[in-house]
Amino acid sequence: MTSRERIETEYAAAHTHAIQLTERIQQMLQDTPAPDGLTTIGWDDVGTLRHTCIRLQELLETNAPEDDVS
């Protein structure tokens, strides 16, 4: 296997894994209590969801395109 083939194979595997992880995150968020008034939501739920939002925002900021800099 050439270096280029290995790079492409590893990239494809990482890409697939990233898609799987985002699907798991989506499912995790869908499984959290909905703000519909039917579910009792406590401060621990608020804190957990805020923490999740902070970590997702950090991930997005870390991977932001460089051309956003003015």
N, CA, C, O and CB atoms as a CASP TS submission, in Angstrom:
PFRMAT TS
TARGET T0000
AUTHOR 0000-0000-0000
METHOD Language model
MODEL 1
PARENT N/A
ATOM      1  N   MET     1       0.843  -1.172   0.000  1.00  0.00           N
ATOM      2  CA  MET     1       0.000   0.000   0.000  1.00  0.00           C
ATOM      3  C   MET     1       0.893   1.242   0.000  1.00  0.00           C
ATOM      4  O   MET     1       1.821   1.350   0.801  1.00  0.00           O
ATOM      5  CB  MET     1      -0.962  -0.005   1.220  1.00  0.00           C
ATOM      6  N   THR     2       0.609   2.149  -0.883  1.00  0.00           N
ATOM      7  CA  THR     2       1.399   3.382  -0.963  1.00  0.00           C
ATOM      8  C   THR     2       0.992   4.323   0.171  1.00  0.00           C
ATOM      9  O   THR     2      -0.039   4.141   0.818  1.00  0.00           O
ATOM     10  CB  THR     2       1.210   4.078  -2.347  1.00  0.00           C
ATOM     11  N   SER     3       1.822   5.318   0.387  1.00  0.00           N
ATOM     12  CA  SER     3       1.540   6.313   1.412  1.00  0.00           C
ATOM     13  C   SER     3       0.215   7.027   1.114  1.00  0.00           C
ATOM     14  O   SER     3      -0.581   7.262   2.023  1.00  0.00           O
ATOM     15  CB  SER     3       2.695   7.332   1.505  1.00  0.00           C
ATOM     16  N   ARG     4      -0.014   7.365  -0.137  1.00  0.00           N
ATOM     17  CA  ARG     4      -1.245   8.048  -0.538  1.00  0.00           C
ATOM     18  C   ARG     4      -2.463   7.166  -0.274  1.00  0.00           C
ATOM     19  O   ARG     4      -3.489   7.652   0.202  1.00  0.00           O
ATOM     20  CB  ARG     4      -1.184   8.438  -2.025  1.00  0.00           C
ATOM     21  N   GLU     5      -2.357   5.883  -0.578  1.00  0.00           N
ATOM     22  CA  GLU     5      -3.472   4.957  -0.344  1.00  0.00           C
ATOM     23  C   GLU     5      -3.765   4.826   1.158  1.00  0.00           C
ATOM     24  O   GLU     5      -4.919   4.763   1.581  1.00  0.00           O
ATOM     25  CB  GLU     5      -3.154   3.566  -0.951  1.00  0.00           C
ATOM     26  N   ARG     6      -2.693   4.787   1.941  1.00  0.00           N
ATOM     27  CA  ARG     6      -2.887   4.683   3.392  1.00  0.00           C
ATOM     28  C   ARG     6      -3.550   5.945   3.933  1.00  0.00           C
ATOM     29  O   ARG     6      -4.452   5.863   4.766  1.00  0.00           O
ATOM     30  CB  ARG     6      -1.541   4.442   4.106  1.00  0.00           C
ATOM     31  N   ILE     7      -3.112   7.099   3.467  1.00  0.00           N
ATOM     32  CA  ILE     7      -3.721   8.370   3.895  1.00  0.00           C
ATOM     33  C   ILE     7      -5.206   8.360   3.564  1.00  0.00           C
ATOM     34  O   ILE     7      -6.035   8.702   4.407  1.00  0.00           O
ATOM     35  CB  ILE     7      -3.021   9.584   3.213  1.00  0.00           C
ATOM     36  N   GLU     8      -5.545   7.969   2.341  1.00  0.00           N
ATOM     37  CA  GLU     8      -6.949   7.964   1.920  1.00  0.00           C
ATOM     38  C   GLU     8      -7.767   6.957   2.728  1.00  0.00           C
ATOM     39  O   GLU     8      -8.912   7.239   3.084  1.00  0.00           O
ATOM     40  CB  GLU     8      -7.055   7.645   0.423  1.00  0.00           C
ATOM     41  N   THR     9      -7.198   5.794   3.020  1.00  0.00           N
ATOM     42  CA  THR     9      -7.887   4.782   3.815  1.00  0.00           C
ATOM     43  C   THR     9      -8.123   5.280   5.235  1.00  0.00           C
ATOM     44  O   THR     9      -9.222   5.139   5.772  1.00  0.00           O
ATOM     45  CB  THR     9      -7.083   3.477   3.839  1.00  0.00           C
ATOM     46  N   GLU    10      -7.099   5.859   5.840  1.00  0.00           N
ATOM     47  CA  GLU    10      -7.218   6.378   7.205  1.00  0.00           C
ATOM     48  C   GLU    10      -8.204   7.544   7.271  1.00  0.00           C
ATOM     49  O   GLU    10      -8.980   7.649   8.221  1.00  0.00           O
ATOM     50  CB  GLU    10      -5.846   6.822   7.727  1.00  0.00           C
ATOM     51  N   TYR    11      -8.174   8.415   6.266  1.00  0.00           N
ATOM     52  CA  TYR    11      -9.094   9.549   6.232  1.00  0.00           C
ATOM     53  C   TYR    11     -10.533   9.058   6.110  1.00  0.00           C
ATOM     54  O   TYR    11     -11.423   9.559   6.797  1.00  0.00           O
ATOM     55  CB  TYR    11      -8.749  10.496   5.065  1.00  0.00           C
ATOM     56  N   ALA    12     -10.761   8.086   5.242  1.00  0.00           N
ATOM     57  CA  ALA    12     -12.110   7.537   5.064  1.00  0.00           C
ATOM     58  C   ALA    12     -12.609   6.920   6.364  1.00  0.00           C
ATOM     59  O   ALA    12     -13.776   7.091   6.719  1.00  0.00           O
ATOM     60  CB  ALA    12     -12.127   6.485   3.935  1.00  0.00           C
ATOM     61  N   ALA    13     -11.748   6.211   7.073  1.00  0.00           N
ATOM     62  CA  ALA    13     -12.137   5.601   8.347  1.00  0.00           C
ATOM     63  C   ALA    13     -12.460   6.672   9.388  1.00  0.00           C
ATOM     64  O   ALA    13     -13.446   6.555  10.117  1.00  0.00           O
ATOM     65  CB  ALA    13     -11.019   4.679   8.865  1.00  0.00           C
ATOM     66  N   ALA    14     -11.635   7.708   9.458  1.00  0.00           N
ATOM     67  CA  ALA    14     -11.872   8.792  10.415  1.00  0.00           C
ATOM     68  C   ALA    14     -13.158   9.545  10.073  1.00  0.00           C
ATOM     69  O   ALA    14     -13.909   9.938  10.966  1.00  0.00           O
ATOM     70  CB  ALA    14     -10.676   9.764  10.434  1.00  0.00           C
ATOM     71  N   HIS    15     -13.404   9.741   8.795  1.00  0.00           N
ATOM     72  CA  HIS    15     -14.621  10.429   8.350  1.00  0.00           C
ATOM     73  C   HIS    15     -15.862   9.632   8.753  1.00  0.00           C
ATOM     74  O   HIS    15     -16.829  10.196   9.265  1.00  0.00           O
ATOM     75  CB  HIS    15     -14.597  10.644   6.816  1.00  0.00           C
ATOM     76  N   THR    16     -15.829   8.336   8.522  1.00  0.00           N
ATOM     77  CA  THR    16     -16.942   7.467   8.908  1.00  0.00           C
ATOM     78  C   THR    16     -17.163   7.513  10.410  1.00  0.00           C
ATOM     79  O   THR    16     -18.301   7.587  10.874  1.00  0.00           O
ATOM     80  CB  THR    16     -16.684   6.025   8.457  1.00  0.00           C
ATOM     81  N   HIS    17     -16.080   7.468  11.168  1.00  0.00           N
ATOM     82  CA  HIS    17     -16.181   7.514  12.622  1.00  0.00           C
ATOM     83  C   HIS    17     -16.774   8.842  13.083  1.00  0.00           C
ATOM     84  O   HIS    17     -17.615   8.860  13.982  1.00  0.00           O
ATOM     85  CB  HIS    17     -14.803   7.298  13.262  1.00  0.00           C
ATOM     86  N   ALA    18     -16.355   9.942  12.489  1.00  0.00           N
ATOM     87  CA  ALA    18     -16.890  11.265  12.845  1.00  0.00           C
ATOM     88  C   ALA    18     -18.391  11.333  12.574  1.00  0.00           C
ATOM     89  O   ALA    18     -19.138  11.881  13.385  1.00  0.00           O
ATOM     90  CB  ALA    18     -16.159  12.375  12.059  1.00  0.00           C
ATOM     91  N   ILE    19     -18.836  10.794  11.461  1.00  0.00           N
ATOM     92  CA  ILE    19     -20.267  10.767  11.136  1.00  0.00           C
ATOM     93  C   ILE    19     -21.016   9.946  12.183  1.00  0.00           C
ATOM     94  O   ILE    19     -22.079  10.357  12.647  1.00  0.00           O
ATOM     95  CB  ILE    19     -20.502  10.182   9.711  1.00  0.00           C
ATOM     96  N   GLN    20     -20.474   8.797  12.555  1.00  0.00           N
ATOM     97  CA  GLN    20     -21.115   7.954  13.564  1.00  0.00           C
ATOM     98  C   GLN    20     -21.214   8.673  14.908  1.00  0.00           C
ATOM     99  O   GLN    20     -22.233   8.577  15.592  1.00  0.00           O
ATOM    100  CB  GLN    20     -20.342   6.642  13.727  1.00  0.00           C
ATOM    101  N   LEU    21     -20.161   9.388  15.285  1.00  0.00           N
ATOM    102  CA  LEU    21     -20.182  10.126  16.545  1.00  0.00           C
ATOM    103  C   LEU    21     -21.212  11.249  16.519  1.00  0.00           C
ATOM    104  O   LEU    21     -21.902  11.473  17.513  1.00  0.00           O
ATOM    105  CB  LEU    21     -18.800  10.694  16.846  1.00  0.00           C
ATOM    106  N   THR    22     -21.327  11.958  15.401  1.00  0.00           N
ATOM    107  CA  THR    22     -22.320  13.032  15.329  1.00  0.00           C
ATOM    108  C   THR    22     -23.735  12.464  15.378  1.00  0.00           C
ATOM    109  O   THR    22     -24.639  13.095  15.926  1.00  0.00           O
ATOM    110  CB  THR    22     -22.126  13.862  14.048  1.00  0.00           C
ATOM    111  N   GLU    23     -23.928  11.287  14.814  1.00  0.00           N
ATOM    112  CA  GLU    23     -25.245  10.640  14.896  1.00  0.00           C
ATOM    113  C   GLU    23     -25.556  10.262  16.344  1.00  0.00           C
ATOM    114  O   GLU    23     -26.698  10.390  16.784  1.00  0.00           O
ATOM    115  CB  GLU    23     -25.297   9.380  13.987  1.00  0.00           C
ATOM    116  N   ARG    24     -24.554   9.800  17.081  1.00  0.00           N
ATOM    117  CA  ARG    24     -24.761   9.468  18.495  1.00  0.00           C
ATOM    118  C   ARG    24     -25.063  10.718  19.315  1.00  0.00           C
ATOM    119  O   ARG    24     -25.894  10.681  20.222  1.00  0.00           O
ATOM    120  CB  ARG    24     -23.527   8.754  19.064  1.00  0.00           C
ATOM    121  N   ILE    25     -24.389  11.829  18.996  1.00  0.00           N
ATOM    122  CA  ILE    25     -24.667  13.092  19.693  1.00  0.00           C
ATOM    123  C   ILE    25     -26.096  13.535  19.406  1.00  0.00           C
ATOM    124  O   ILE    25     -26.815  13.949  20.315  1.00  0.00           O
ATOM    125  CB  ILE    25     -23.661  14.196  19.265  1.00  0.00           C
ATOM    126  N   GLN    26     -26.504  13.451  18.156  1.00  0.00           N
ATOM    127  CA  GLN    26     -27.873  13.819  17.780  1.00  0.00           C
ATOM    128  C   GLN    26     -28.880  12.977  18.559  1.00  0.00           C
ATOM    129  O   GLN    26     -29.866  13.512  19.067  1.00  0.00           O
ATOM    130  CB  GLN    26     -28.089  13.642  16.258  1.00  0.00           C
ATOM    131  N   GLN    27     -28.651  11.681  18.660  1.00  0.00           N
ATOM    132  CA  GLN    27     -29.557  10.811  19.399  1.00  0.00           C
ATOM    133  C   GLN    27     -29.564  11.153  20.884  1.00  0.00           C
ATOM    134  O   GLN    27     -30.617  11.154  21.522  1.00  0.00           O
ATOM    135  CB  GLN    27     -29.168   9.351  19.200  1.00  0.00           C
ATOM    136  N   MET    28     -28.387  11.442  21.431  1.00  0.00           N
ATOM    137  CA  MET    28     -28.292  11.812  22.835  1.00  0.00           C
ATOM    138  C   MET    28     -29.124  13.064  23.116  1.00  0.00           C
ATOM    139  O   MET    28     -29.837  13.129  24.118  1.00  0.00           O
ATOM    140  CB  MET    28     -26.825  12.041  23.231  1.00  0.00           C
ATOM    141  N   LEU    29     -29.030  14.057  22.229  1.00  0.00           N
ATOM    142  CA  LEU    29     -29.795  15.290  22.405  1.00  0.00           C
ATOM    143  C   LEU    29     -31.295  15.049  22.260  1.00  0.00           C
ATOM    144  O   LEU    29     -32.095  15.649  22.978  1.00  0.00           O
ATOM    145  CB  LEU    29     -29.338  16.339  21.399  1.00  0.00           C
ATOM    146  N   GLN    30     -31.669  14.187  21.345  1.00  0.00           N
ATOM    147  CA  GLN    30     -33.089  13.873  21.176  1.00  0.00           C
ATOM    148  C   GLN    30     -33.638  13.125  22.383  1.00  0.00           C
ATOM    149  O   GLN    30     -34.834  13.196  22.666  1.00  0.00           O
ATOM    150  CB  GLN    30     -33.304  13.046  19.910  1.00  0.00           C
ATOM    151  N   ASP    31     -32.773  12.407  23.097  1.00  0.00           N
ATOM    152  CA  ASP    31     -33.191  11.649  24.270  1.00  0.00           C
ATOM    153  C   ASP    31     -33.264  12.497  25.542  1.00  0.00           C
ATOM    154  O   ASP    31     -33.771  12.034  26.564  1.00  0.00           O
ATOM    155  CB  ASP    31     -32.247  10.499  24.487  1.00  0.00           C
ATOM    156  N   THR    32     -32.763  13.732  25.488  1.00  0.00           N
ATOM    157  CA  THR    32     -32.866  14.594  26.667  1.00  0.00           C
ATOM    158  C   THR    32     -34.305  15.058  26.828  1.00  0.00           C
ATOM    159  O   THR    32     -35.064  15.075  25.859  1.00  0.00           O
ATOM    160  CB  THR    32     -31.907  15.812  26.554  1.00  0.00           C
ATOM    161  N   PRO    33     -34.689  15.438  28.054  1.00  0.00           N
ATOM    162  CA  PRO    33     -36.057  15.895  28.252  1.00  0.00           C
ATOM    163  C   PRO    33     -36.386  17.091  27.350  1.00  0.00           C
ATOM    164  O   PRO    33     -35.608  18.040  27.254  1.00  0.00           O
ATOM    165  CB  PRO    33     -36.277  16.266  29.717  1.00  0.00           C
ATOM    166  N   ALA    34     -37.527  17.031  26.705  1.00  0.00           N
ATOM    167  CA  ALA    34     -37.950  18.112  25.821  1.00  0.00           C
ATOM    168  C   ALA    34     -38.550  19.248  26.650  1.00  0.00           C
ATOM    169  O   ALA    34     -39.202  18.999  27.664  1.00  0.00           O
ATOM    170  CB  ALA    34     -38.973  17.599  24.774  1.00  0.00           C
ATOM    171  N   PRO    35     -38.333  20.489  26.223  1.00  0.00           N
ATOM    172  CA  PRO    35     -38.916  21.627  26.947  1.00  0.00           C
ATOM    173  C   PRO    35     -40.393  21.811  26.570  1.00  0.00           C
ATOM    174  O   PRO    35     -40.778  22.833  26.003  1.00  0.00           O
ATOM    175  CB  PRO    35     -38.122  22.925  26.645  1.00  0.00           C
ATOM    176  N   ASP    36     -41.201  20.814  26.893  1.00  0.00           N
ATOM    177  CA  ASP    36     -42.600  20.830  26.465  1.00  0.00           C
ATOM    178  C   ASP    36     -43.580  21.048  27.604  1.00  0.00           C
ATOM    179  O   ASP    36     -44.790  21.082  27.381  1.00  0.00           O
ATOM    180  CB  ASP    36     -42.930  19.549  25.775  1.00  0.00           C
ATOM    181  N   GLY    37     -43.069  21.198  28.836  1.00  0.00           N
ATOM    182  CA  GLY    37     -43.934  21.386  29.980  1.00  0.00           C
ATOM    183  C   GLY    37     -44.499  20.089  30.531  1.00  0.00           C
ATOM    184  O   GLY    37     -45.128  20.093  31.589  1.00  0.00           O
ATOM    185  N   LEU    38     -44.287  18.982  29.835  1.00  0.00           N
ATOM    186  CA  LEU    38     -44.814  17.690  30.281  1.00  0.00           C
ATOM    187  C   LEU    38     -43.808  16.925  31.128  1.00  0.00           C
ATOM    188  O   LEU    38     -44.178  16.009  31.863  1.00  0.00           O
ATOM    189  CB  LEU    38     -45.220  16.849  29.084  1.00  0.00           C
ATOM    190  N   THR    39     -42.534  17.301  31.024  1.00  0.00           N
ATOM    191  CA  THR    39     -41.464  16.614  31.733  1.00  0.00           C
ATOM    192  C   THR    39     -40.912  17.542  32.810  1.00  0.00           C
ATOM    193  O   THR    39     -40.711  18.733  32.574  1.00  0.00           O
ATOM    194  CB  THR    39     -40.341  16.164  30.754  1.00  0.00           C
ATOM    195  N   THR    40     -40.670  16.985  33.990  1.00  0.00           N
ATOM    196  CA  THR    40     -40.060  17.780  35.049  1.00  0.00           C
ATOM    197  C   THR    40     -38.574  17.909  34.752  1.00  0.00           C
ATOM    198  O   THR    40     -37.849  16.918  34.672  1.00  0.00           O
ATOM    199  CB  THR    40     -40.301  17.139  36.453  1.00  0.00           C
ATOM    200  N   ILE    41     -38.145  19.136  34.594  1.00  0.00           N
ATOM    201  CA  ILE    41     -36.740  19.425  34.295  1.00  0.00           C
ATOM    202  C   ILE    41     -36.143  20.120  35.505  1.00  0.00           C
ATOM    203  O   ILE    41     -36.714  21.075  36.031  1.00  0.00           O
ATOM    204  CB  ILE    41     -36.591  20.307  33.002  1.00  0.00           C
ATOM    205  N   GLY    42     -34.981  19.630  35.943  1.00  0.00           N
ATOM    206  CA  GLY    42     -34.314  20.215  37.099  1.00  0.00           C
ATOM    207  C   GLY    42     -33.064  20.980  36.690  1.00  0.00           C
ATOM    208  O   GLY    42     -32.659  20.984  35.527  1.00  0.00           O
ATOM    209  N   TRP    43     -32.464  21.629  37.692  1.00  0.00           N
ATOM    210  CA  TRP    43     -31.258  22.402  37.423  1.00  0.00           C
ATOM    211  C   TRP    43     -30.117  21.524  36.938  1.00  0.00           C
ATOM    212  O   TRP    43     -29.257  21.984  36.187  1.00  0.00           O
ATOM    213  CB  TRP    43     -30.834  23.154  38.664  1.00  0.00           C
ATOM    214  N   ASP    44     -30.101  20.261  37.360  1.00  0.00           N
ATOM    215  CA  ASP    44     -29.058  19.358  36.876  1.00  0.00           C
ATOM    216  C   ASP    44     -29.205  19.135  35.373  1.00  0.00           C
ATOM    217  O   ASP    44     -28.205  19.019  34.665  1.00  0.00           O
ATOM    218  CB  ASP    44     -29.114  18.010  37.627  1.00  0.00           C
ATOM    219  N   ASP    45     -30.448  19.074  34.876  1.00  0.00           N
ATOM    220  CA  ASP    45     -30.683  18.943  33.436  1.00  0.00           C
ATOM    221  C   ASP    45     -30.200  20.186  32.689  1.00  0.00           C
ATOM    222  O   ASP    45     -29.600  20.089  31.619  1.00  0.00           O
ATOM    223  CB  ASP    45     -32.179  18.704  33.155  1.00  0.00           C
ATOM    224  N   VAL    46     -30.472  21.358  33.275  1.00  0.00           N
ATOM    225  CA  VAL    46     -30.023  22.620  32.669  1.00  0.00           C
ATOM    226  C   VAL    46     -28.503  22.648  32.596  1.00  0.00           C
ATOM    227  O   VAL    46     -27.927  22.985  31.562  1.00  0.00           O
ATOM    228  CB  VAL    46     -30.546  23.840  33.475  1.00  0.00           C
ATOM    229  N   GLY    47     -27.859  22.289  33.706  1.00  0.00           N
ATOM    230  CA  GLY    47     -26.397  22.306  33.739  1.00  0.00           C
ATOM    231  C   GLY    47     -25.777  21.334  32.752  1.00  0.00           C
ATOM    232  O   GLY    47     -24.807  21.665  32.070  1.00  0.00           O
ATOM    233  N   THR    48     -26.340  20.132  32.679  1.00  0.00           N
ATOM    234  CA  THR    48     -25.817  19.129  31.759  1.00  0.00           C
ATOM    235  C   THR    48     -25.952  19.608  30.311  1.00  0.00           C
ATOM    236  O   THR    48     -25.014  19.479  29.524  1.00  0.00           O
ATOM    237  CB  THR    48     -26.551  17.786  31.952  1.00  0.00           C
ATOM    238  N   LEU    49     -27.097  20.152  29.964  1.00  0.00           N
ATOM    239  CA  LEU    49     -27.308  20.612  28.591  1.00  0.00           C
ATOM    240  C   LEU    49     -26.434  21.823  28.267  1.00  0.00           C
ATOM    241  O   LEU    49     -25.911  21.932  27.158  1.00  0.00           O
ATOM    242  CB  LEU    49     -28.782  20.957  28.369  1.00  0.00           C
ATOM    243  N   ARG    50     -26.275  22.726  29.224  1.00  0.00           N
ATOM    244  CA  ARG    50     -25.382  23.882  29.003  1.00  0.00           C
ATOM    245  C   ARG    50     -23.945  23.415  28.805  1.00  0.00           C
ATOM    246  O   ARG    50     -23.233  23.930  27.944  1.00  0.00           O
ATOM    247  CB  ARG    50     -25.458  24.872  30.194  1.00  0.00           C
ATOM    248  N   HIS    51     -23.522  22.439  29.606  1.00  0.00           N
ATOM    249  CA  HIS    51     -22.166  21.903  29.465  1.00  0.00           C
ATOM    250  C   HIS    51     -21.983  21.278  28.076  1.00  0.00           C
ATOM    251  O   HIS    51     -20.947  21.461  27.436  1.00  0.00           O
ATOM    252  CB  HIS    51     -21.876  20.854  30.573  1.00  0.00           C
ATOM    253  N   THR    52     -22.982  20.551  27.629  1.00  0.00           N
ATOM    254  CA  THR    52     -22.935  19.962  26.284  1.00  0.00           C
ATOM    255  C   THR    52     -22.817  21.057  25.234  1.00  0.00           C
ATOM    256  O   THR    52     -22.029  20.940  24.295  1.00  0.00           O
ATOM    257  CB  THR    52     -24.191  19.098  26.017  1.00  0.00           C
ATOM    258  N   CYS    53     -23.596  22.117  25.390  1.00  0.00           N
ATOM    259  CA  CYS    53     -23.546  23.230  24.427  1.00  0.00           C
ATOM    260  C   CYS    53     -22.167  23.881  24.399  1.00  0.00           C
ATOM    261  O   CYS    53     -21.654  24.206  23.328  1.00  0.00           O
ATOM    262  CB  CYS    53     -24.610  24.283  24.771  1.00  0.00           C
ATOM    263  N   ILE    54     -21.567  24.072  25.568  1.00  0.00           N
ATOM    264  CA  ILE    54     -20.232  24.670  25.642  1.00  0.00           C
ATOM    265  C   ILE    54     -19.218  23.799  24.906  1.00  0.00           C
ATOM    266  O   ILE    54     -18.398  24.310  24.143  1.00  0.00           O
ATOM    267  CB  ILE    54     -19.803  24.866  27.111  1.00  0.00           C
ATOM    268  N   ARG    55     -19.270  22.502  25.130  1.00  0.00           N
ATOM    269  CA  ARG    55     -18.306  21.604  24.484  1.00  0.00           C
ATOM    270  C   ARG    55     -18.512  21.565  22.979  1.00  0.00           C
ATOM    271  O   ARG    55     -17.540  21.524  22.224  1.00  0.00           O
ATOM    272  CB  ARG    55     -18.420  20.193  25.061  1.00  0.00           C
ATOM    273  N   LEU    56     -19.772  21.577  22.529  1.00  0.00           N
ATOM    274  CA  LEU    56     -20.042  21.596  21.086  1.00  0.00           C
ATOM    275  C   LEU    56     -19.562  22.905  20.471  1.00  0.00           C
ATOM    276  O   LEU    56     -18.991  22.905  19.381  1.00  0.00           O
ATOM    277  CB  LEU    56     -21.548  21.400  20.811  1.00  0.00           C
ATOM    278  N   GLN    57     -19.791  24.026  21.168  1.00  0.00           N
ATOM    279  CA  GLN    57     -19.330  25.320  20.668  1.00  0.00           C
ATOM    280  C   GLN    57     -17.813  25.352  20.563  1.00  0.00           C
ATOM    281  O   GLN    57     -17.269  25.858  19.581  1.00  0.00           O
ATOM    282  CB  GLN    57     -19.818  26.452  21.578  1.00  0.00           C
ATOM    283  N   GLU    58     -17.123  24.811  21.571  1.00  0.00           N
ATOM    284  CA  GLU    58     -15.655  24.742  21.522  1.00  0.00           C
ATOM    285  C   GLU    58     -15.188  23.932  20.325  1.00  0.00           C
ATOM    286  O   GLU    58     -14.224  24.299  19.654  1.00  0.00           O
ATOM    287  CB  GLU    58     -15.099  24.130  22.816  1.00  0.00           C
ATOM    288  N   LEU    59     -15.868  22.843  20.065  1.00  0.00           N
ATOM    289  CA  LEU    59     -15.509  22.003  18.919  1.00  0.00           C
ATOM    290  C   LEU    59     -15.683  22.781  17.620  1.00  0.00           C
ATOM    291  O   LEU    59     -14.828  22.727  16.736  1.00  0.00           O
ATOM    292  CB  LEU    59     -16.365  20.717  18.893  1.00  0.00           C
ATOM    293  N   LEU    60     -16.783  23.496  17.512  1.00  0.00           N
ATOM    294  CA  LEU    60     -17.021  24.283  16.293  1.00  0.00           C
ATOM    295  C   LEU    60     -15.997  25.395  16.140  1.00  0.00           C
ATOM    296  O   LEU    60     -15.531  25.658  15.031  1.00  0.00           O
ATOM    297  CB  LEU    60     -18.430  24.878  16.308  1.00  0.00           C
ATOM    298  N   GLU    61     -15.643  26.045  17.227  1.00  0.00           N
ATOM    299  CA  GLU    61     -14.654  27.129  17.164  1.00  0.00           C
ATOM    300  C   GLU    61     -13.278  26.598  16.813  1.00  0.00           C
ATOM    301  O   GLU    61     -12.529  27.251  16.087  1.00  0.00           O
ATOM    302  CB  GLU    61     -14.595  27.880  18.493  1.00  0.00           C
ATOM    303  N   THR    62     -12.938  25.429  17.314  1.00  0.00           N
ATOM    304  CA  THR    62     -11.641  24.811  17.022  1.00  0.00           C
ATOM    305  C   THR    62     -11.516  24.469  15.545  1.00  0.00           C
ATOM    306  O   THR    62     -10.419  24.509  14.987  1.00  0.00           O
ATOM    307  CB  THR    62     -11.446  23.551  17.868  1.00  0.00           C
ATOM    308  N   ASN    63     -12.635  24.132  14.909  1.00  0.00           N
ATOM    309  CA  ASN    63     -12.612  23.719  13.526  1.00  0.00           C
ATOM    310  C   ASN    63     -13.133  24.786  12.568  1.00  0.00           C
ATOM    311  O   ASN    63     -13.449  24.488  11.417  1.00  0.00           O
ATOM    312  CB  ASN    63     -13.409  22.474  13.369  1.00  0.00           C
ATOM    313  N   ALA    64     -13.222  26.024  13.040  1.00  0.00           N
ATOM    314  CA  ALA    64     -13.686  27.110  12.185  1.00  0.00           C
ATOM    315  C   ALA    64     -12.664  27.392  11.095  1.00  0.00           C
ATOM    316  O   ALA    64     -11.459  27.302  11.334  1.00  0.00           O
ATOM    317  CB  ALA    64     -13.953  28.378  13.011  1.00  0.00           C
ATOM    318  N   PRO    65     -13.135  27.733   9.899  1.00  0.00           N
ATOM    319  CA  PRO    65     -12.198  28.057   8.810  1.00  0.00           C
ATOM    320  C   PRO    65     -11.358  29.284   9.167  1.00  0.00           C
ATOM    321  O   PRO    65     -11.832  30.212   9.822  1.00  0.00           O
ATOM    322  CB  PRO    65     -12.966  28.306   7.487  1.00  0.00           C
ATOM    323  N   GLU    66     -10.134  29.267   8.731  1.00  0.00           N
ATOM    324  CA  GLU    66      -9.205  30.364   9.002  1.00  0.00           C
ATOM    325  C   GLU    66      -9.632  31.662   8.316  1.00  0.00           C
ATOM    326  O   GLU    66      -9.267  32.743   8.778  1.00  0.00           O
ATOM    327  CB  GLU    66      -7.803  29.980   8.552  1.00  0.00           C
ATOM    328  N   ASP    67     -10.389  31.582   7.234  1.00  0.00           N
ATOM    329  CA  ASP    67     -10.722  32.799   6.489  1.00  0.00           C
ATOM    330  C   ASP    67     -11.811  33.621   7.187  1.00  0.00           C
ATOM    331  O   ASP    67     -12.230  34.644   6.646  1.00  0.00           O
ATOM    332  CB  ASP    67     -11.174  32.437   5.075  1.00  0.00           C
ATOM    333  N   ASP    68     -12.283  33.210   8.368  1.00  0.00           N
ATOM    334  CA  ASP    68     -13.228  34.014   9.140  1.00  0.00           C
ATOM    335  C   ASP    68     -12.540  35.178   9.846  1.00  0.00           C
ATOM    336  O   ASP    68     -13.208  36.080  10.349  1.00  0.00           O
ATOM    337  CB  ASP    68     -13.944  33.143  10.160  1.00  0.00           C
ATOM    338  N   VAL    69     -11.207  35.162   9.885  1.00  0.00           N
ATOM    339  CA  VAL    69     -10.459  36.220  10.552  1.00  0.00           C
ATOM    340  C   VAL    69     -10.461  37.462   9.685  1.00  0.00           C
ATOM    341  O   VAL    69     -10.147  37.405   8.496  1.00  0.00           O
ATOM    342  CB  VAL    69      -9.015  35.772  10.858  1.00  0.00           C
ATOM    343  N   SER    70     -10.822  38.598  10.298  1.00  0.00           N
ATOM    344  CA  SER    70     -10.883  39.866   9.525  1.00  0.00           C
ATOM    345  C   SER    70      -9.602  40.618   9.609  1.00  0.00           C
ATOM    346  O   SER    70      -9.478  41.695   9.025  1.00  0.00           O
ATOM    347  CB  SER    70     -12.012  40.754  10.014  1.00  0.00           C
TER
END
